[in-house]
């Protein structure tokens, strides 16, 4: 159960970073999607049993 909390917190942190970057106007949609995929996959690559998004 504790792993789920950490995963959820990681996802929320990534979403907050994406929102902040979007507000600054530094990213278009395609760049944002690519950045999100990279951030989320890097968070899940720590646990090799977890499937990356």
N, C-alpha and C positions, 0 to 999 in steps of 0.2 A: 504494500500500500504506500509505503514511503517513497518508492520509486516513482509512482504516479504523481505525487505532489511535486517532486523535482522536475519531472517532465512537463507538467502543467506550468510550473514557474518559469522554466526555460522558454516555453512557447509564448507565455505572456510577455516575457522580457524581449523576445525577438519582435513580437507585434508592436510593443511600445517603441523600440528602436526604429522599426519601419515607419510608424506613424510620425515620429520626430523627423526622420529623414525626408518623408513626404511633405511635411509642413515647411521644411527649409527650401523645398523646390529643387532639390539636387537630383531627383530621380524621375524618369518617365516610367510608364507602366511595365514595359519589358525589363528594364533594369531592376525595378522593384521586385518583380517575380523571380528573376534570376538570383538576386541577393537573398530573398526569403528562402529559396530552395537551398542555397549554400549554407545559410545559417542553421536551418532546421536539420539538414543532413549532418552537419558537423556535430550537432548536439546529440544525435542518435548514433553516431558512429562509435561512441565510447563503449556502448553495450552491443557486442557483436550478435547477440541473440535478438535484438530489437530490429525490426524492419524499418529502414529509413523511409521517409515520406516521398 
